[in-house]
Amino acid sequence: MLNFRVNHQATGQASFSLLESYARRQHFRRMANTLLAEKDDVLADLGYERRNLVAALGLPLRRDALRYLEERPRA
C-alpha cells in the first residue's frame, strides 16, 4: 500500500509537468503560427528563420521550443 502511494504521488507530479509542458507548447504554437503568417523578410527583421520556427513546432513536448529558437543563430 505504501509503494502505491509513492508511485501515485510521482505520477501526479509527472502529469502536472506534462500538462505544464503542453500549455507552454500551445502558447508557443499560437505565437509561431502568427509569425509564420509573415513574409520571410519580416521574419528576418525579427531575427527568425522560417525553417527554425517549423522545426521548433515539430519538437517533442519535453524539449523547450523557445530555448531551441534561442540556441539557433539569428538571421
C-alpha positions in Angstrom: 0.0 0.0 0.0 2.8 2.4 0.8 4.5 1.7 -2.5 1.3 2.5 -4.3 1.1 5.9 -2.7 4.7 6.8 -3.6 4.1 5.8 -7.2 0.8 7.6 -7.3 2.5 10.8 -6.0 5.3 10.6 -8.5 2.8 10.0 -11.3 0.8 13.1 -10.2 3.9 15.2 -10.3 4.9 13.9 -13.7 1.3 14.6 -15.0 1.5 18.2 -13.8 4.8 18.6 -15.6 3.3 17.1 -18.8 0.3 19.4 -18.6 2.6 22.4 -18.0 4.7 21.4 -20.9 1.6 21.1 -23.1 0.3 24.5 -22.1 3.7 26.1 -22.9 3.8 24.4 -26.2 0.3 25.6 -27.1 1.3 29.1 -26.2 4.4 28.8 -28.4 2.3 27.3 -31.2 0.0 30.3 -31.3 3.0 32.7 -31.4 4.8 30.7 -34.0 1.8 30.4 -36.3 1.3 34.2 -36.1 5.0 34.6 -37.1 4.7 32.0 -39.9 2.0 34.1 -41.5 4.5 36.9 -42.1 6.8 37.2 -45.1 10.4 35.9 -44.9 11.8 39.5 -44.9 9.7 40.4 -41.9 10.8 37.2 -40.1 14.5 38.1 -40.9 13.9 41.6 -39.4 12.6 40.0 -36.2 15.6 37.6 -36.2 13.9 34.4 -37.1 14.1 32.0 -39.9 11.0 30.1 -41.2 12.8 26.8 -41.1 13.7 27.2 -37.4 10.1 28.0 -36.5 8.8 25.0 -38.4 11.5 22.8 -36.8 10.6 24.1 -33.3 6.9 23.2 -33.9 7.9 19.6 -34.5 9.9 19.2 -31.3 8.7 16.7 -28.7 6.9 18.2 -25.6 9.9 17.5 -23.4 12.0 20.0 -25.4 11.5 23.7 -24.8 10.8 25.2 -28.2 11.7 28.8 -27.1 15.1 27.6 -25.9 15.5 25.8 -29.2 15.0 29.0 -31.1 17.3 30.9 -28.8 20.1 28.4 -29.5 19.8 28.9 -33.2 21.8 31.7 -34.8 19.9 34.9 -35.6 19.0 35.7 -39.2 
